[in-house]
Amino acid sequence: MADPAFWKHEWPATDFSKTTIQNWGEILSGGPPKDGIPALSDPSFVVATDETRIGDREPVITVEFDGQRPRSYPIRYLTWHEIVNDRIGGVPVAVTFCPLCNSGIVFDRRVQGQVLSFGVSGKLRNSDMVMYDRETESWWQQAIGTGVVGEFTGVELKQIPAWMESYAEFKTRNPQGLVMAEPDWNRAYGSNPYRGYDSSTRPFLYSGENPPHGISPLARVVRVGDRAWPLERLAQAGTVTEAGVTISWRAGQASALDSSSIAKGRDVGSIRVKDAKGRDVAHDVMFAFAYHAFWPEGQWMLK
């Protein structure tokens, strides 16, 4: 039931009087209850050249800070946990992945003088994960990094530049880089519970509008701010420079949402987004339906 009165037994600390959601019917159960998908905290790491379980084409989320050893977070683990609360140097980060939107975003966990720790609520909105913080039990929309229910309603998390690439790309560039070690949970790591999802005609638990311009709901787009570039266009061009950024595509990364084995997924390629000074730019590679749902007035970069 989409009703705070019903949710109160599970969320007694959440202030439902503060929200940007006008219709509670937008909030759906994804199936698992609160923390049914267990977020991780303070993960262990191994040196990239010592890690042999991860296939070369498997996707990882990479974070590189000046003065710190580069880190990668394999999607084979994030598929089953969706959030990793970590600290890189002095920066507390949340590495997040919503399989239903293919949205992989890294956030700074510092908010108004507090360091938050995030968990998975079990709720979806526009098929996108609703996160929550354990300090106030406010709800946060993962795709936009914004509080939507509770004390932190309207607060935006700072997105940290990160990117999804193949494990081979990370390891080749950073042989002494760190890769998150396999978590100590009984999960079928390396398998894809969403087999064939990104070839579906309709997203899971989504009733919103389809994207315009005849774009398939589950086509990947590269979102930078409120603009979106179809991945198909980028794959054909190789490199596109416009709107103040240069977006490059290269083959070699497997889709995490195709084959039953992530390592055997079809090639969707890897994206890097740089500004005019060559610095990495915060972005997301998400499904077109999710971009349209959260940025209905956004700009489609079609040609």
Kinemage of the C-alpha trace (Angstrom):
@kinemage 1
@onewidth
@group {chain A} dominant
@subgroup {mainchain}
@vectorlist {calphas} color= white
{ca met a 1} P 0.000 0.000 0.000
{ca ala a 2} L 1.377 3.383 -1.007
{ca asp a 3} L 0.525 5.160 2.215
{ca pro a 4} L 2.765 6.554 4.988
{ca ala a 5} L 0.285 5.257 7.571
{ca phe a 6} L 1.017 1.738 6.313
{ca trp a 7} L 4.781 2.308 6.061
{ca lys a 8} L 5.124 3.715 9.598
{ca his a 9} L 5.556 0.302 11.190
{ca glu a 10} L 8.701 -0.233 9.112
{ca trp a 11} L 9.800 3.400 9.089
{ca pro a 12} L 8.997 4.856 12.525
{ca ala a 13} L 11.793 7.455 12.333
{ca thr a 14} L 10.930 8.802 8.870
{ca asp a 15} L 9.226 12.208 8.804
{ca phe a 16} L 6.617 11.664 6.095
{ca ser a 17} L 5.252 15.195 6.555
{ca lys a 18} L 8.280 16.462 4.592
{ca thr a 19} L 8.341 15.324 0.979
{ca thr a 20} L 8.517 16.422 -2.644
{ca ile a 21} L 6.364 13.493 -3.743
{ca gln a 22} L 2.854 14.609 -4.604
{ca asn a 23} L 1.403 11.174 -5.282
{ca trp a 24} L 2.380 8.373 -2.903
{ca gly a 25} L 1.293 5.922 -5.598
{ca glu a 26} L 4.602 6.649 -7.328
{ca ile a 27} L 6.336 4.647 -4.586
{ca leu a 28} L 6.192 0.895 -5.209
{ca ser a 29} L 7.662 -2.092 -3.445
{ca gly a 30} L 10.419 -3.699 -5.450
{ca gly a 31} L 9.843 -6.984 -3.625
{ca pro a 32} L 12.549 -7.113 -0.920
{ca pro a 33} L 11.800 -5.300 2.361
{ca lys a 34} L 13.948 -2.621 3.974
{ca asp a 35} L 17.558 -3.896 3.934
{ca gly a 36} L 16.386 -7.034 2.113
{ca ile a 37} L 19.093 -6.042 -0.343
{ca pro a 38} L 22.004 -5.574 2.097
{ca ala a 39} L 24.143 -2.495 1.474
{ca leu a 40} L 27.830 -2.874 2.294
{ca ser a 41} L 30.069 -0.745 4.487
{ca asp a 42} L 33.849 -0.546 4.836
{ca pro a 43} L 34.647 -3.137 2.147
{ca ser a 44} L 37.960 -4.942 1.817
{ca phe a 45} L 40.157 -4.565 -1.257
{ca val a 46} L 42.781 -6.542 -3.133
{ca val a 47} L 45.420 -5.427 -5.620
{ca ala a 48} L 44.046 -5.603 -9.157
{ca thr a 49} L 46.744 -7.920 -10.495
{ca asp a 50} L 45.995 -10.410 -7.689
{ca glu a 51} L 42.262 -10.618 -8.460
{ca thr a 52} L 41.520 -13.566 -10.760
{ca arg a 53} L 37.780 -14.140 -10.286
{ca ile a 54} L 36.612 -11.161 -12.325
{ca gly a 55} L 36.396 -11.519 -16.094
{ca asp a 56} L 38.222 -8.965 -18.234
{ca arg a 57} L 34.990 -7.716 -19.831
{ca glu a 58} L 33.036 -7.446 -16.577
{ca pro a 59} L 31.927 -3.901 -15.682
{ca val a 60} L 33.314 -2.070 -12.682
{ca ile a 61} L 32.678 1.411 -11.306
{ca thr a 62} L 35.983 3.253 -11.090
{ca val a 63} L 36.852 6.111 -8.726
{ca glu a 64} L 40.205 7.879 -9.002
{ca phe a 65} L 41.209 10.594 -6.522
{ca asp a 66} L 44.489 12.509 -6.708
{ca gly a 67} L 46.884 11.113 -4.127
{ca gln a 68} L 44.897 7.886 -3.611
{ca arg a 69} L 45.206 4.470 -5.185
{ca pro a 70} L 42.459 4.074 -7.798
{ca arg a 71} L 39.558 1.862 -6.748
{ca ser a 72} L 37.106 -0.239 -8.686
{ca tyr a 73} L 33.816 -1.680 -7.480
{ca pro a 74} L 32.702 -4.702 -9.554
{ca ile a 75} L 29.125 -4.722 -10.753
{ca arg a 76} L 29.066 -8.472 -9.988
{ca tyr a 77} L 28.858 -7.408 -6.316
{ca leu a 78} L 26.830 -4.224 -6.687
{ca thr a 79} L 24.107 -6.159 -8.517
{ca trp a 80} L 23.404 -7.951 -5.235
{ca his a 81} L 24.098 -5.090 -2.789
{ca glu a 82} L 23.373 -1.879 -4.776
{ca ile a 83} L 25.174 0.418 -2.293
{ca val a 84} L 28.715 0.399 -0.892
{ca asn a 85} L 29.542 2.865 1.889
{ca asp a 86} L 33.272 3.468 1.695
{ca arg a 87} L 35.916 6.079 2.471
{ca ile a 88} L 38.617 7.114 0.009
{ca gly a 89} L 41.272 9.118 1.773
{ca gly a 90} L 39.268 11.637 3.769
{ca val a 91} L 36.181 11.456 1.578
{ca pro a 92} L 33.252 9.244 2.626
{ca val a 93} L 31.537 7.952 -0.507
{ca ala a 94} L 28.490 5.911 -1.466
{ca val a 95} L 28.977 3.823 -4.588
{ca thr a 96} L 25.509 3.015 -5.933
{ca phe a 97} L 24.103 0.878 -8.733
{ca cys a 98} L 20.441 0.466 -9.626
{ca pro a 99} L 20.173 -2.532 -11.978
{ca leu a 100} L 16.659 -1.634 -13.107
{ca cys a 101} L 17.909 1.721 -14.445
{ca asn a 102} L 21.532 0.721 -15.145
{ca ser a 103} L 22.363 3.796 -13.073
{ca gly a 104} L 25.807 3.737 -11.455
{ca ile a 105} L 26.574 6.885 -9.450
{ca val a 106} L 29.066 7.749 -6.707
{ca phe a 107} L 28.060 10.297 -4.073
{ca asp a 108} L 29.824 12.194 -1.300
{ca arg a 109} L 28.179 11.048 1.961
{ca arg a 110} L 28.746 14.341 3.781
{ca val a 111} L 25.511 16.293 4.275
{ca gln a 112} L 25.100 19.382 6.454
{ca gly a 113} L 27.959 18.470 8.778
{ca gln a 114} L 26.991 14.796 9.054
{ca val a 115} L 28.425 11.704 7.409
{ca leu a 116} L 25.520 9.571 6.300
{ca ser a 117} L 25.411 5.815 5.829
{ca phe a 118} L 23.053 4.594 3.136
{ca gly a 119} L 20.886 1.497 2.870
{ca val a 120} L 18.409 0.060 0.358
{ca ser a 121} L 14.796 0.846 1.228
{ca gly a 122} L 13.226 -1.850 -0.953
{ca lys a 123} L 11.112 0.865 -2.598
{ca leu a 124} L 11.147 1.959 -6.218
{ca arg a 125} L 10.041 5.147 -7.945
{ca asn a 126} L 10.036 5.175 -11.741
{ca ser a 127} L 11.759 1.794 -11.371
{ca asp a 128} L 14.703 3.530 -9.676
{ca met a 129} L 16.083 2.573 -6.277
{ca val a 130} L 14.984 4.622 -3.284
{ca met a 131} L 17.894 4.753 -0.836
{ca tyr a 132} L 17.639 5.785 2.797
{ca asp a 133} L 20.117 7.154 5.288
{ca arg a 134} L 20.436 5.373 8.618
{ca glu a 135} L 20.878 8.615 10.575
{ca thr a 136} L 17.432 10.149 9.888
{ca glu a 137} L 15.784 7.457 7.726
{ca ser a 138} L 15.154 10.069 5.066
{ca trp a 139} L 14.500 8.606 1.613
{ca trp a 140} L 16.732 9.504 -1.330
{ca gln a 141} L 16.154 9.017 -5.057
{ca gln a 142} L 19.271 7.343 -6.411
{ca ala a 143} L 19.073 8.584 -10.015
{ca ile a 144} L 18.967 12.244 -9.005
{ca gly a 145} L 20.808 12.000 -5.668
{ca thr a 146} L 18.126 14.040 -3.913
{ca gly a 147} L 16.181 13.596 -0.679
{ca val a 148} L 12.503 13.008 -1.462
{ca val a 149} L 11.039 12.104 1.953
{ca gly a 150} L 12.001 13.054 5.492
{ca glu a 151} L 14.355 15.484 7.195
{ca phe a 152} L 16.643 15.826 4.159
{ca thr a 153} L 13.880 16.409 1.623
{ca gly a 154} L 15.202 18.619 -1.179
{ca val a 155} L 18.852 18.169 -0.238
{ca glu a 156} L 21.120 17.166 -3.117
{ca leu a 157} L 24.077 14.856 -2.657
{ca lys a 158} L 27.308 15.867 -4.400
{ca gln a 159} L 28.005 13.515 -7.304
{ca ile a 160} L 31.633 12.462 -7.609
{ca pro a 161} L 33.156 11.905 -11.063
{ca ala a 162} L 33.288 8.145 -11.649
{ca trp a 163} L 32.764 5.878 -14.613
{ca met a 164} L 31.861 2.333 -15.572
{ca glu a 165} L 34.491 0.432 -17.558
{ca ser a 166} L 35.682 -3.103 -18.138
{ca tyr a 167} L 37.851 -4.701 -15.504
{ca ala a 168} L 40.585 -5.120 -18.121
{ca glu a 169} L 40.627 -1.362 -18.737
{ca phe a 170} L 40.957 -0.630 -15.029
{ca lys a 171} L 43.623 -3.287 -14.460
{ca thr a 172} L 45.692 -2.253 -17.486
{ca arg a 173} L 45.707 1.390 -16.449
{ca asn a 174} L 46.116 0.663 -12.720
{ca pro a 175} L 47.906 -2.694 -12.165
{ca gln a 176} L 48.455 -1.736 -8.519
{ca gly a 177} L 44.984 -0.274 -8.159
{ca leu a 178} L 42.512 -1.674 -5.676
{ca val a 179} L 39.448 -3.758 -6.502
{ca met a 180} L 36.736 -4.447 -3.966
{ca ala a 181} L 37.081 -7.978 -2.624
{ca glu a 182} L 34.237 -10.475 -2.733
{ca pro a 183} L 31.803 -9.752 0.120
{ca asp a 184} L 31.188 -12.364 2.790
{ca trp a 185} L 27.594 -13.037 1.798
{ca asn a 186} L 25.963 -16.091 0.277
{ca arg a 187} L 25.210 -14.667 -3.137
{ca ala a 188} L 25.689 -15.955 -6.690
{ca tyr a 189} L 28.322 -13.339 -7.511
{ca gly a 190} L 29.058 -13.118 -11.210
{ca ser a 191} L 25.562 -14.174 -12.217
{ca asn a 192} L 22.894 -11.803 -13.493
{ca pro a 193} L 19.439 -12.191 -11.890
{ca tyr a 194} L 18.040 -9.765 -14.495
{ca arg a 195} L 18.799 -11.934 -17.526
{ca gly a 196} L 17.787 -10.261 -20.784
{ca tyr a 197} L 16.450 -7.188 -18.983
{ca asp a 198} L 18.096 -4.591 -21.201
{ca ser a 199} L 16.509 -6.230 -24.257
{ca ser a 200} L 13.014 -5.965 -22.796
{ca thr a 201} L 10.368 -3.738 -24.327
{ca arg a 202} L 9.155 -2.396 -20.978
{ca pro a 203} L 10.950 -1.601 -17.717
{ca phe a 204} L 10.035 -3.414 -14.506
{ca leu a 205} L 7.345 -1.681 -12.405
{ca tyr a 206} L 7.307 1.422 -14.598
{ca ser a 207} L 4.104 3.057 -15.798
{ca gly a 208} L 5.445 6.397 -16.990
{ca glu a 209} L 5.846 7.768 -20.489
{ca asn a 210} L 8.222 6.244 -22.982
{ca pro a 211} L 11.108 8.425 -24.177
{ca pro a 212} L 10.510 10.685 -27.188
{ca his a 213} L 12.111 10.491 -30.642
{ca gly a 214} L 11.347 6.775 -30.953
{ca ile a 215} L 14.113 5.881 -28.517
{ca ser a 216} L 13.689 2.472 -26.884
{ca pro a 217} L 12.895 2.716 -23.137
{ca leu a 218} L 15.839 0.426 -22.339
{ca ala a 219} L 18.347 2.041 -24.660
{ca arg a 220} L 21.352 3.378 -22.782
{ca val a 221} L 22.004 7.106 -22.688
{ca val a 222} L 24.868 9.108 -21.228
{ca arg a 223} L 23.468 11.767 -18.934
{ca val a 224} L 25.539 14.842 -18.112
{ca gly a 225} L 23.511 17.315 -16.084
{ca asp a 226} L 20.135 17.567 -17.793
{ca arg a 227} L 21.414 16.479 -21.222
{ca ala a 228} L 21.407 12.934 -22.610
{ca trp a 229} L 23.419 11.436 -25.481
{ca pro a 230} L 22.187 8.099 -26.895
{ca leu a 231} L 24.894 5.482 -26.466
{ca glu a 232} L 24.204 4.250 -29.994
{ca arg a 233} L 25.213 7.644 -31.395
{ca leu a 234} L 28.406 7.675 -29.316
{ca ala a 235} L 29.332 4.136 -30.342
{ca gln a 236} L 29.025 5.108 -33.995
{ca ala a 237} L 30.983 8.345 -33.619
{ca gly a 238} L 33.653 7.139 -31.179
{ca thr a 239} L 34.136 10.668 -29.821
{ca val a 240} L 31.720 13.578 -29.575
{ca thr a 241} L 32.660 17.072 -28.384
{ca glu a 242} L 29.801 19.449 -27.655
{ca ala a 243} L 28.032 21.315 -24.833
{ca gly a 244} L 31.375 21.795 -23.086
{ca val a 245} L 32.293 18.113 -22.784
{ca thr a 246} L 34.071 15.416 -24.782
{ca ile a 247} L 32.475 11.979 -24.581
{ca ser a 248} L 34.458 8.999 -25.829
{ca trp a 249} L 33.333 5.415 -26.379
{ca arg a 250} L 35.418 2.274 -26.693
{ca ala a 251} L 34.419 -1.360 -27.054
{ca gly a 252} L 35.150 -4.045 -24.495
{ca gln a 253} L 32.679 -3.781 -21.611
{ca ala a 254} L 29.966 -6.409 -21.120
{ca ser a 255} L 26.388 -5.532 -20.294
{ca ala a 256} L 25.584 -6.579 -16.722
{ca leu a 257} L 21.931 -7.081 -17.670
{ca asp a 258} L 22.118 -9.378 -20.682
{ca ser a 259} L 23.456 -12.905 -20.248
{ca ser a 260} L 22.924 -15.028 -17.131
{ca ser a 261} L 26.700 -14.696 -16.683
{ca ile a 262} L 27.764 -11.062 -16.455
{ca ala a 263} L 31.144 -11.849 -18.014
{ca lys a 264} L 29.394 -13.184 -21.136
{ca gly a 265} L 27.086 -10.198 -21.664
{ca arg a 266} L 27.056 -8.486 -25.029
{ca asp a 267} L 29.502 -5.652 -25.614
{ca val a 268} L 28.038 -2.224 -24.760
{ca gly a 269} L 31.367 -0.415 -24.532
{ca ser a 270} L 32.780 2.035 -22.006
{ca ile a 271} L 32.296 5.802 -21.719
{ca arg a 272} L 34.554 8.569 -20.426
{ca val a 273} L 33.364 12.167 -20.114
{ca lys a 274} L 35.922 14.987 -19.890
{ca asp a 275} L 35.675 18.759 -19.719
{ca ala a 276} L 37.662 21.210 -21.843
{ca lys a 277} L 40.607 20.890 -19.443
{ca gly a 278} L 40.639 17.106 -19.623
{ca arg a 279} L 39.127 16.559 -16.193
{ca asp a 280} L 36.633 13.764 -15.569
{ca val a 281} L 33.032 14.945 -15.411
{ca ala a 282} L 30.294 13.453 -13.246
{ca his a 283} L 27.800 11.582 -15.424
{ca asp a 284} L 25.617 8.494 -15.564
{ca val a 285} L 24.974 5.791 -18.167
{ca met a 286} L 21.319 5.042 -17.602
{ca phe a 287} L 18.296 3.732 -19.444
{ca ala a 288} L 16.378 6.220 -21.574
{ca phe a 289} L 13.083 5.709 -19.717
{ca ala a 290} L 14.680 6.713 -16.416
{ca tyr a 291} L 16.260 9.815 -17.917
{ca his a 292} L 12.918 10.864 -19.357
{ca ala a 293} L 11.115 10.145 -16.072
{ca phe a 294} L 13.446 12.285 -13.957
{ca trp a 295} L 14.369 14.913 -16.567
{ca pro a 296} L 11.132 15.240 -18.604
{ca glu a 297} L 12.285 18.625 -19.917
{ca gly a 298} L 15.864 17.481 -20.483
{ca gln a 299} L 17.726 18.016 -23.731
{ca trp a 300} L 18.234 15.042 -26.030
{ca met a 301} L 21.564 15.289 -27.865
{ca leu a 302} L 20.629 13.396 -31.002
{ca lys a 303} L 23.003 14.843 -33.597
